Amino acid sequence: MSLLQPQNRGPFLEAADYEIPDAGPAVQLVTEALGARIASGDYPPGSRLPSERQLASSLRVARNTLREALDILVRKGLISRRAGAGSYVSEPGEWDEAAPVIAATGPLHLQVVRGILEPEMIRLAIINIPPLGIDRLNGVLARMQATNEPARFARMEDEFRLILAEGTGNPLLLACLNLVIKAGRQRHRDGLQRRRLTPDNIQRLRTGYAALADAVSERDIPRALELVQQSLLEEQDLLMQEG
């Protein structure tokens, strides 16, 4: 089973499900570039990849950088190596169909899609979420209050968003958010998360999520949109500082 294929545990994902090995910026860029070529069909399922020499030349990277990227794609299940025959793109049944998209997604791609998706998600959630959904949001908030551990807090943030997505009543929107969450759990976001989830910021984020839950409970769409957009802008500022 690919590391990108989670066990069937319901709508909430575990951080380990989409974890990839540590990779430097150059390796990550090569991984994303090769993932994009697989996603676009440049390298179709079952096809043999060009030789390492050809790939390294076309991507203008050293062979050891390319090999590290190929190792990541093997671990993800996107490609397989055959002794003496080279590397081959896995057949669709062998990997999560979202894997090429996730591999090709960088932090800026992710931020753009969140900016499109999350405001509409919160608007629809306020219109459609049942009282049980609001109770579940408050349950997540209570657990947020009990932890200062960044990775655990980040998982609770994802759970909070997934409850909102479920509350929209739109299964396609929920599927889109799941894909966004999977893409967001790539290792190259670890540095951003470390700077984002400091103890002081966790406390500030708790306050923001509590205010958002209140806005959802009160069916206050303008206030909820303001809070979501403010949060996205703060993450964008962090991302630009990282660059």
ChimeraX commands (.cxc) that place a marker at each C-alpha (Angstrom):
marker #1 position 0.00,0.00,0.00 radius 0.5
marker #1 position 1.28,3.48,-0.84 radius 0.5
marker #1 position 2.09,5.85,2.01 radius 0.5
marker #1 position -0.45,8.13,0.36 radius 0.5
marker #1 position -3.26,5.62,0.81 radius 0.5
marker #1 position -4.82,6.07,4.27 radius 0.5
marker #1 position -6.59,3.35,6.15 radius 0.5
marker #1 position -10.36,3.69,6.12 radius 0.5
marker #1 position -10.90,5.58,9.36 radius 0.5
marker #1 position -13.76,7.87,8.40 radius 0.5
marker #1 position -13.57,11.50,7.24 radius 0.5
marker #1 position -10.67,12.57,9.47 radius 0.5
marker #1 position -7.12,11.93,8.33 radius 0.5
marker #1 position -4.05,11.21,10.41 radius 0.5
marker #1 position -0.86,13.21,9.98 radius 0.5
marker #1 position 1.19,10.09,9.21 radius 0.5
marker #1 position -1.06,9.16,6.29 radius 0.5
marker #1 position 0.51,11.68,3.92 radius 0.5
marker #1 position 3.93,12.12,5.46 radius 0.5
marker #1 position 6.87,12.12,3.08 radius 0.5
marker #1 position 10.58,11.97,3.87 radius 0.5
marker #1 position 12.59,15.10,4.70 radius 0.5
marker #1 position 13.69,16.84,1.55 radius 0.5
marker #1 position 15.67,19.96,0.78 radius 0.5
marker #1 position 14.25,22.70,-1.46 radius 0.5
marker #1 position 15.94,21.40,-4.62 radius 0.5
marker #1 position 14.73,17.85,-4.06 radius 0.5
marker #1 position 11.22,19.12,-3.31 radius 0.5
marker #1 position 11.15,21.16,-6.53 radius 0.5
marker #1 position 12.24,18.14,-8.57 radius 0.5
marker #1 position 9.63,15.97,-6.83 radius 0.5
marker #1 position 6.93,18.52,-7.66 radius 0.5
marker #1 position 8.10,18.82,-11.27 radius 0.5
marker #1 position 8.05,15.05,-11.83 radius 0.5
marker #1 position 4.70,14.77,-10.04 radius 0.5
marker #1 position 3.31,17.45,-12.36 radius 0.5
marker #1 position 4.52,15.54,-15.42 radius 0.5
marker #1 position 2.81,12.39,-14.16 radius 0.5
marker #1 position -0.38,14.30,-13.33 radius 0.5
marker #1 position -0.48,15.91,-16.79 radius 0.5
marker #1 position 0.02,12.59,-18.58 radius 0.5
marker #1 position 3.47,13.47,-19.95 radius 0.5
marker #1 position 4.53,10.22,-18.28 radius 0.5
marker #1 position 1.42,8.01,-18.52 radius 0.5
marker #1 position 0.69,5.04,-16.23 radius 0.5
marker #1 position 2.84,2.05,-17.05 radius 0.5
marker #1 position 5.35,4.07,-19.04 radius 0.5
marker #1 position 9.09,4.00,-18.44 radius 0.5
marker #1 position 10.64,7.24,-17.22 radius 0.5
marker #1 position 13.58,8.67,-19.14 radius 0.5
marker #1 position 16.99,7.64,-17.83 radius 0.5
marker #1 position 18.39,9.37,-14.77 radius 0.5
marker #1 position 20.93,11.12,-16.98 radius 0.5
marker #1 position 18.19,12.46,-19.27 radius 0.5
marker #1 position 15.97,13.53,-16.38 radius 0.5
marker #1 position 18.80,15.25,-14.55 radius 0.5
marker #1 position 19.75,17.09,-17.73 radius 0.5
marker #1 position 16.18,18.18,-18.53 radius 0.5
marker #1 position 15.61,19.39,-14.97 radius 0.5
marker #1 position 19.11,20.89,-14.70 radius 0.5
marker #1 position 19.91,19.20,-11.40 radius 0.5
marker #1 position 22.62,16.91,-10.10 radius 0.5
marker #1 position 22.07,13.16,-10.32 radius 0.5
marker #1 position 22.04,12.75,-6.51 radius 0.5
marker #1 position 19.26,15.38,-6.25 radius 0.5
marker #1 position 17.25,13.54,-8.89 radius 0.5
marker #1 position 17.74,10.20,-7.12 radius 0.5
marker #1 position 16.44,11.63,-3.84 radius 0.5
marker #1 position 13.33,12.91,-5.65 radius 0.5
marker #1 position 12.81,9.52,-7.30 radius 0.5
marker #1 position 13.13,7.86,-3.89 radius 0.5
marker #1 position 10.29,10.07,-2.62 radius 0.5
marker #1 position 8.11,9.17,-5.60 radius 0.5
marker #1 position 8.80,5.48,-4.97 radius 0.5
marker #1 position 7.79,5.86,-1.33 radius 0.5
marker #1 position 4.62,7.62,-2.42 radius 0.5
marker #1 position 3.85,4.76,-4.77 radius 0.5
marker #1 position 3.87,6.98,-7.86 radius 0.5
marker #1 position 6.69,5.09,-9.51 radius 0.5
marker #1 position 8.40,1.73,-9.13 radius 0.5
marker #1 position 11.93,0.65,-9.90 radius 0.5
marker #1 position 12.67,-2.53,-11.81 radius 0.5
marker #1 position 16.15,-3.97,-11.48 radius 0.5
marker #1 position 18.09,-3.35,-14.65 radius 0.5
marker #1 position 15.06,-1.83,-16.40 radius 0.5
marker #1 position 14.69,1.65,-14.92 radius 0.5
marker #1 position 11.77,3.46,-13.27 radius 0.5
marker #1 position 8.13,3.08,-14.32 radius 0.5
marker #1 position 4.99,5.11,-13.57 radius 0.5
marker #1 position 2.67,3.03,-11.41 radius 0.5
marker #1 position -0.70,1.96,-12.76 radius 0.5
marker #1 position -3.69,3.93,-11.32 radius 0.5
marker #1 position -4.83,1.02,-9.17 radius 0.5
marker #1 position -1.46,1.02,-7.41 radius 0.5
marker #1 position -1.63,4.54,-5.96 radius 0.5
marker #1 position -4.00,7.14,-4.68 radius 0.5
marker #1 position -5.25,9.03,-7.76 radius 0.5
marker #1 position -4.61,12.31,-5.93 radius 0.5
marker #1 position -0.94,11.50,-5.41 radius 0.5
marker #1 position 0.42,13.21,-8.57 radius 0.5
marker #1 position -1.53,16.38,-7.79 radius 0.5
marker #1 position -0.26,16.39,-4.20 radius 0.5
marker #1 position 3.31,15.83,-5.34 radius 0.5
marker #1 position 3.07,18.78,-7.74 radius 0.5
marker #1 position 1.47,21.16,-5.21 radius 0.5
marker #1 position 3.66,23.84,-3.68 radius 0.5
marker #1 position 2.83,26.19,-0.76 radius 0.5
marker #1 position 1.68,29.03,-3.03 radius 0.5
marker #1 position -0.64,26.71,-5.00 radius 0.5
marker #1 position -2.14,25.59,-1.71 radius 0.5
marker #1 position -2.68,29.12,-0.44 radius 0.5
marker #1 position -4.42,30.20,-3.66 radius 0.5
marker #1 position -6.84,27.27,-3.55 radius 0.5
marker #1 position -7.60,27.81,0.15 radius 0.5
marker #1 position -8.40,31.44,-0.62 radius 0.5
marker #1 position -10.94,30.31,-3.22 radius 0.5
marker #1 position -12.39,27.38,-1.28 radius 0.5
marker #1 position -12.65,28.36,2.37 radius 0.5
marker #1 position -14.74,31.57,2.17 radius 0.5
marker #1 position -17.43,29.77,0.16 radius 0.5
marker #1 position -17.17,26.77,2.47 radius 0.5
marker #1 position -17.85,28.89,5.55 radius 0.5
marker #1 position -20.75,30.66,3.84 radius 0.5
marker #1 position -22.45,27.38,2.91 radius 0.5
marker #1 position -21.70,25.86,6.32 radius 0.5
marker #1 position -23.46,28.72,8.09 radius 0.5
marker #1 position -26.50,28.19,5.90 radius 0.5
marker #1 position -26.62,24.40,6.19 radius 0.5
marker #1 position -24.75,23.09,9.24 radius 0.5
marker #1 position -27.04,21.30,11.72 radius 0.5
marker #1 position -26.88,21.83,15.50 radius 0.5
marker #1 position -24.93,18.58,15.86 radius 0.5
marker #1 position -22.22,20.01,13.61 radius 0.5
marker #1 position -21.94,23.08,15.81 radius 0.5
marker #1 position -21.65,20.82,18.86 radius 0.5
marker #1 position -18.80,18.98,17.13 radius 0.5
marker #1 position -17.02,22.27,16.42 radius 0.5
marker #1 position -17.25,23.15,20.11 radius 0.5
marker #1 position -15.87,19.71,20.99 radius 0.5
marker #1 position -12.81,20.36,18.82 radius 0.5
marker #1 position -12.39,23.78,20.46 radius 0.5
marker #1 position -12.37,22.15,23.89 radius 0.5
marker #1 position -9.59,19.80,22.79 radius 0.5
marker #1 position -7.66,22.71,21.29 radius 0.5
marker #1 position -7.65,24.31,24.72 radius 0.5
marker #1 position -5.96,21.22,26.17 radius 0.5
marker #1 position -2.89,21.10,23.92 radius 0.5
marker #1 position 0.10,23.26,23.03 radius 0.5
marker #1 position 1.69,20.56,20.88 radius 0.5
marker #1 position 1.95,21.96,17.31 radius 0.5
marker #1 position 1.34,18.75,15.33 radius 0.5
marker #1 position -1.68,17.83,17.43 radius 0.5
marker #1 position -3.07,21.35,17.20 radius 0.5
marker #1 position -2.64,21.30,13.41 radius 0.5
marker #1 position -4.63,18.04,13.22 radius 0.5
marker #1 position -7.41,19.68,15.22 radius 0.5
marker #1 position -7.41,22.62,12.82 radius 0.5
marker #1 position -7.93,20.17,9.96 radius 0.5
marker #1 position -10.72,18.45,11.90 radius 0.5
marker #1 position -12.41,21.81,12.51 radius 0.5
marker #1 position -12.33,22.59,8.77 radius 0.5
marker #1 position -13.60,19.14,7.85 radius 0.5
marker #1 position -16.60,19.54,10.16 radius 0.5
marker #1 position -17.39,22.83,8.42 radius 0.5
marker #1 position -17.01,21.17,5.01 radius 0.5
marker #1 position -19.35,18.36,6.05 radius 0.5
marker #1 position -21.76,21.00,7.32 radius 0.5
marker #1 position -22.10,22.50,3.86 radius 0.5
marker #1 position -23.96,19.37,2.74 radius 0.5
marker #1 position -21.83,19.33,-0.42 radius 0.5
marker #1 position -19.82,16.09,-0.76 radius 0.5
marker #1 position -17.71,17.48,-3.61 radius 0.5
marker #1 position -16.63,20.42,-1.49 radius 0.5
marker #1 position -15.72,18.01,1.32 radius 0.5
marker #1 position -13.63,15.97,-1.14 radius 0.5
marker #1 position -11.87,19.15,-2.29 radius 0.5
marker #1 position -11.00,20.08,1.28 radius 0.5
marker #1 position -9.66,16.57,1.93 radius 0.5
marker #1 position -7.33,17.02,-1.05 radius 0.5
marker #1 position -6.22,20.43,0.25 radius 0.5
marker #1 position -5.46,18.90,3.65 radius 0.5
marker #1 position -3.46,16.06,2.09 radius 0.5
marker #1 position -1.43,18.55,0.04 radius 0.5
marker #1 position -0.90,20.71,3.12 radius 0.5
marker #1 position 0.69,17.85,5.02 radius 0.5
marker #1 position 3.75,17.65,2.81 radius 0.5
marker #1 position 7.06,17.97,4.61 radius 0.5
marker #1 position 8.03,21.18,2.84 radius 0.5
marker #1 position 5.41,23.01,4.97 radius 0.5
marker #1 position 7.07,22.01,8.24 radius 0.5
marker #1 position 9.13,25.19,8.47 radius 0.5
marker #1 position 6.05,27.33,7.94 radius 0.5
marker #1 position 4.12,25.36,10.54 radius 0.5
marker #1 position 6.90,25.71,13.10 radius 0.5
marker #1 position 6.84,29.48,12.73 radius 0.5
marker #1 position 3.05,29.60,12.63 radius 0.5
marker #1 position 2.35,27.35,15.61 radius 0.5
marker #1 position 4.42,28.98,18.34 radius 0.5
marker #1 position 2.88,28.95,21.84 radius 0.5
marker #1 position 1.76,32.58,21.50 radius 0.5
marker #1 position 0.27,31.97,18.06 radius 0.5
marker #1 position -1.53,28.84,19.22 radius 0.5
marker #1 position -3.25,30.90,21.90 radius 0.5
marker #1 position -4.18,33.54,19.33 radius 0.5
marker #1 position -5.48,30.88,16.96 radius 0.5
marker #1 position -7.61,29.34,19.71 radius 0.5
marker #1 position -9.27,32.73,20.14 radius 0.5
marker #1 position -9.83,32.99,16.39 radius 0.5
marker #1 position -11.38,29.53,16.11 radius 0.5
marker #1 position -13.65,30.25,19.09 radius 0.5
marker #1 position -14.81,33.47,17.41 radius 0.5
marker #1 position -15.41,31.58,14.15 radius 0.5
marker #1 position -17.43,28.90,15.94 radius 0.5
marker #1 position -19.51,31.64,17.57 radius 0.5
marker #1 position -20.14,33.26,14.19 radius 0.5
marker #1 position -21.24,29.91,12.76 radius 0.5
marker #1 position -23.51,29.30,15.75 radius 0.5
marker #1 position -25.06,32.76,15.34 radius 0.5
marker #1 position -25.35,32.28,11.55 radius 0.5
marker #1 position -23.34,35.50,11.08 radius 0.5
marker #1 position -21.94,35.18,7.55 radius 0.5
marker #1 position -20.19,38.59,7.31 radius 0.5
marker #1 position -18.35,38.07,10.60 radius 0.5
marker #1 position -17.34,34.52,9.71 radius 0.5
marker #1 position -16.03,35.60,6.30 radius 0.5
marker #1 position -14.04,38.39,7.91 radius 0.5
marker #1 position -12.41,35.92,10.32 radius 0.5
marker #1 position -11.58,33.40,7.59 radius 0.5
marker #1 position -10.09,36.03,5.30 radius 0.5
marker #1 position -8.04,37.49,8.15 radius 0.5
marker #1 position -6.64,34.04,8.94 radius 0.5
marker #1 position -5.75,33.39,5.30 radius 0.5
marker #1 position -4.00,36.76,5.02 radius 0.5
marker #1 position -1.93,36.02,8.12 radius 0.5
marker #1 position -0.82,32.69,6.63 radius 0.5
marker #1 position -0.02,34.41,3.35 radius 0.5
marker #1 position 2.19,36.89,5.20 radius 0.5
marker #1 position 4.07,34.01,6.84 radius 0.5
marker #1 position 4.50,32.32,3.48 radius 0.5
marker #1 position 5.91,35.49,1.91 radius 0.5
marker #1 position 8.35,35.89,4.83 radius 0.5
marker #1 position 9.50,32.31,4.23 radius 0.5
marker #1 position 10.20,33.13,0.60 radius 0.5
marker link #1:1,2 radius 0.2
marker link #1:2,3 radius 0.2
marker link #1:3,4 radius 0.2
marker link #1:4,5 radius 0.2
marker link #1:5,6 radius 0.2
marker link #1:6,7 radius 0.2
marker link #1:7,8 radius 0.2
marker link #1:8,9 radius 0.2
marker link #1:9,10 radius 0.2
marker link #1:10,11 radius 0.2
marker link #1:11,12 radius 0.2
marker link #1:12,13 radius 0.2
marker link #1:13,14 radius 0.2
marker link #1:14,15 radius 0.2
marker link #1:15,16 radius 0.2
marker link #1:16,17 radius 0.2
marker link #1:17,18 radius 0.2
marker link #1:18,19 radius 0.2
marker link #1:19,20 radius 0.2
marker link #1:20,21 radius 0.2
marker link #1:21,22 radius 0.2
marker link #1:22,23 radius 0.2
marker link #1:23,24 radius 0.2
marker link #1:24,25 radius 0.2
marker link #1:25,26 radius 0.2
marker link #1:26,27 radius 0.2
marker link #1:27,28 radius 0.2
marker link #1:28,29 radius 0.2
marker link #1:29,30 radius 0.2
marker link #1:30,31 radius 0.2
marker link #1:31,32 radius 0.2
marker link #1:32,33 radius 0.2
marker link #1:33,34 radius 0.2
marker link #1:34,35 radius 0.2
marker link #1:35,36 radius 0.2
marker link #1:36,37 radius 0.2
marker link #1:37,38 radius 0.2
marker link #1:38,39 radius 0.2
marker link #1:39,40 radius 0.2
marker link #1:40,41 radius 0.2
marker link #1:41,42 radius 0.2
marker link #1:42,43 radius 0.2
marker link #1:43,44 radius 0.2
marker link #1:44,45 radius 0.2
marker link #1:45,46 radius 0.2
marker link #1:46,47 radius 0.2
marker link #1:47,48 radius 0.2
marker link #1:48,49 radius 0.2
marker link #1:49,50 radius 0.2
marker link #1:50,51 radius 0.2
marker link #1:51,52 radius 0.2
marker link #1:52,53 radius 0.2
marker link #1:53,54 radius 0.2
marker link #1:54,55 radius 0.2
marker link #1:55,56 radius 0.2
marker link #1:56,57 radius 0.2
marker link #1:57,58 radius 0.2
marker link #1:58,59 radius 0.2
marker link #1:59,60 radius 0.2
marker link #1:60,61 radius 0.2
marker link #1:61,62 radius 0.2
marker link #1:62,63 radius 0.2
marker link #1:63,64 radius 0.2
marker link #1:64,65 radius 0.2
marker link #1:65,66 radius 0.2
marker link #1:66,67 radius 0.2
marker link #1:67,68 radius 0.2
marker link #1:68,69 radius 0.2
marker link #1:69,70 radius 0.2
marker link #1:70,71 radius 0.2
marker link #1:71,72 radius 0.2
marker link #1:72,73 radius 0.2
marker link #1:73,74 radius 0.2
marker link #1:74,75 radius 0.2
marker link #1:75,76 radius 0.2
marker link #1:76,77 radius 0.2
marker link #1:77,78 radius 0.2
marker link #1:78,79 radius 0.2
marker link #1:79,80 radius 0.2
marker link #1:80,81 radius 0.2
marker link #1:81,82 radius 0.2
marker link #1:82,83 radius 0.2
marker link #1:83,84 radius 0.2
marker link #1:84,85 radius 0.2
marker link #1:85,86 radius 0.2
marker link #1:86,87 radius 0.2
marker link #1:87,88 radius 0.2
marker link #1:88,89 radius 0.2
marker link #1:89,90 radius 0.2
marker link #1:90,91 radius 0.2
marker link #1:91,92 radius 0.2
marker link #1:92,93 radius 0.2
marker link #1:93,94 radius 0.2
marker link #1:94,95 radius 0.2
marker link #1:95,96 radius 0.2
marker link #1:96,97 radius 0.2
marker link #1:97,98 radius 0.2
marker link #1:98,99 radius 0.2
marker link #1:99,100 radius 0.2
marker link #1:100,101 radius 0.2
marker link #1:101,102 radius 0.2
marker link #1:102,103 radius 0.2
marker link #1:103,104 radius 0.2
marker link #1:104,105 radius 0.2
marker link #1:105,106 radius 0.2
marker link #1:106,107 radius 0.2
marker link #1:107,108 radius 0.2
marker link #1:108,109 radius 0.2
marker link #1:109,110 radius 0.2
marker link #1:110,111 radius 0.2
marker link #1:111,112 radius 0.2
marker link #1:112,113 radius 0.2
marker link #1:113,114 radius 0.2
marker link #1:114,115 radius 0.2
marker link #1:115,116 radius 0.2
marker link #1:116,117 radius 0.2
marker link #1:117,118 radius 0.2
marker link #1:118,119 radius 0.2
marker link #1:119,120 radius 0.2
marker link #1:120,121 radius 0.2
marker link #1:121,122 radius 0.2
marker link #1:122,123 radius 0.2
marker link #1:123,124 radius 0.2
marker link #1:124,125 radius 0.2
marker link #1:125,126 radius 0.2
marker link #1:126,127 radius 0.2
marker link #1:127,128 radius 0.2
marker link #1:128,129 radius 0.2
marker link #1:129,130 radius 0.2
marker link #1:130,131 radius 0.2
marker link #1:131,132 radius 0.2
marker link #1:132,133 radius 0.2
marker link #1:133,134 radius 0.2
marker link #1:134,135 radius 0.2
marker link #1:135,136 radius 0.2
marker link #1:136,137 radius 0.2
marker link #1:137,138 radius 0.2
marker link #1:138,139 radius 0.2
marker link #1:139,140 radius 0.2
marker link #1:140,141 radius 0.2
marker link #1:141,142 radius 0.2
marker link #1:142,143 radius 0.2
marker link #1:143,144 radius 0.2
marker link #1:144,145 radius 0.2
marker link #1:145,146 radius 0.2
marker link #1:146,147 radius 0.2
marker link #1:147,148 radius 0.2
marker link #1:148,149 radius 0.2
marker link #1:149,150 radius 0.2
marker link #1:150,151 radius 0.2
marker link #1:151,152 radius 0.2
marker link #1:152,153 radius 0.2
marker link #1:153,154 radius 0.2
marker link #1:154,155 radius 0.2
marker link #1:155,156 radius 0.2
marker link #1:156,157 radius 0.2
marker link #1:157,158 radius 0.2
marker link #1:158,159 radius 0.2
marker link #1:159,160 radius 0.2
marker link #1:160,161 radius 0.2
marker link #1:161,162 radius 0.2
marker link #1:162,163 radius 0.2
marker link #1:163,164 radius 0.2
marker link #1:164,165 radius 0.2
marker link #1:165,166 radius 0.2
marker link #1:166,167 radius 0.2
marker link #1:167,168 radius 0.2
marker link #1:168,169 radius 0.2
marker link #1:169,170 radius 0.2
marker link #1:170,171 radius 0.2
marker link #1:171,172 radius 0.2
marker link #1:172,173 radius 0.2
marker link #1:173,174 radius 0.2
marker link #1:174,175 radius 0.2
marker link #1:175,176 radius 0.2
marker link #1:176,177 radius 0.2
marker link #1:177,178 radius 0.2
marker link #1:178,179 radius 0.2
marker link #1:179,180 radius 0.2
marker link #1:180,181 radius 0.2
marker link #1:181,182 radius 0.2
marker link #1:182,183 radius 0.2
marker link #1:183,184 radius 0.2
marker link #1:184,185 radius 0.2
marker link #1:185,186 radius 0.2
marker link #1:186,187 radius 0.2
marker link #1:187,188 radius 0.2
marker link #1:188,189 radius 0.2
marker link #1:189,190 radius 0.2
marker link #1:190,191 radius 0.2
marker link #1:191,192 radius 0.2
marker link #1:192,193 radius 0.2
marker link #1:193,194 radius 0.2
marker link #1:194,195 radius 0.2
marker link #1:195,196 radius 0.2
marker link #1:196,197 radius 0.2
marker link #1:197,198 radius 0.2
marker link #1:198,199 radius 0.2
marker link #1:199,200 radius 0.2
marker link #1:200,201 radius 0.2
marker link #1:201,202 radius 0.2
marker link #1:202,203 radius 0.2
marker link #1:203,204 radius 0.2
marker link #1:204,205 radius 0.2
marker link #1:205,206 radius 0.2
marker link #1:206,207 radius 0.2
marker link #1:207,208 radius 0.2
marker link #1:208,209 radius 0.2
marker link #1:209,210 radius 0.2
marker link #1:210,211 radius 0.2
marker link #1:211,212 radius 0.2
marker link #1:212,213 radius 0.2
marker link #1:213,214 radius 0.2
marker link #1:214,215 radius 0.2
marker link #1:215,216 radius 0.2
marker link #1:216,217 radius 0.2
marker link #1:217,218 radius 0.2
marker link #1:218,219 radius 0.2
marker link #1:219,220 radius 0.2
marker link #1:220,221 radius 0.2
marker link #1:221,222 radius 0.2
marker link #1:222,223 radius 0.2
marker link #1:223,224 radius 0.2
marker link #1:224,225 radius 0.2
marker link #1:225,226 radius 0.2
marker link #1:226,227 radius 0.2
marker link #1:227,228 radius 0.2
marker link #1:228,229 radius 0.2
marker link #1:229,230 radius 0.2
marker link #1:230,231 radius 0.2
marker link #1:231,232 radius 0.2
marker link #1:232,233 radius 0.2
marker link #1:233,234 radius 0.2
marker link #1:234,235 radius 0.2
marker link #1:235,236 radius 0.2
marker link #1:236,237 radius 0.2
marker link #1:237,238 radius 0.2
marker link #1:238,239 radius 0.2
marker link #1:239,240 radius 0.2
marker link #1:240,241 radius 0.2
marker link #1:241,242 radius 0.2
marker link #1:242,243 radius 0.2
view
